[in-house]
């Protein structure tokens, strides 16, 4: 349980820093795949959350 809490704390801190890389990833993805305009924001938010969770896991277990 404590591992989960610590990972989420690390991930919440990294949310701010992962916005720019997520924007670049979504921009790159939209260049190659036709993404509808209404899916832009959910794709950006989910990419940001995924990247921050990956960094949080890395900070916890590396």
Secondary structure, 3 states (H helix, E strand, C coil): CHHHHHHHHHHHHHCCCCHHHHHHHHHHHHHHCCCCHHHHHHHHHHHHHHHHHHHHHHHHHC
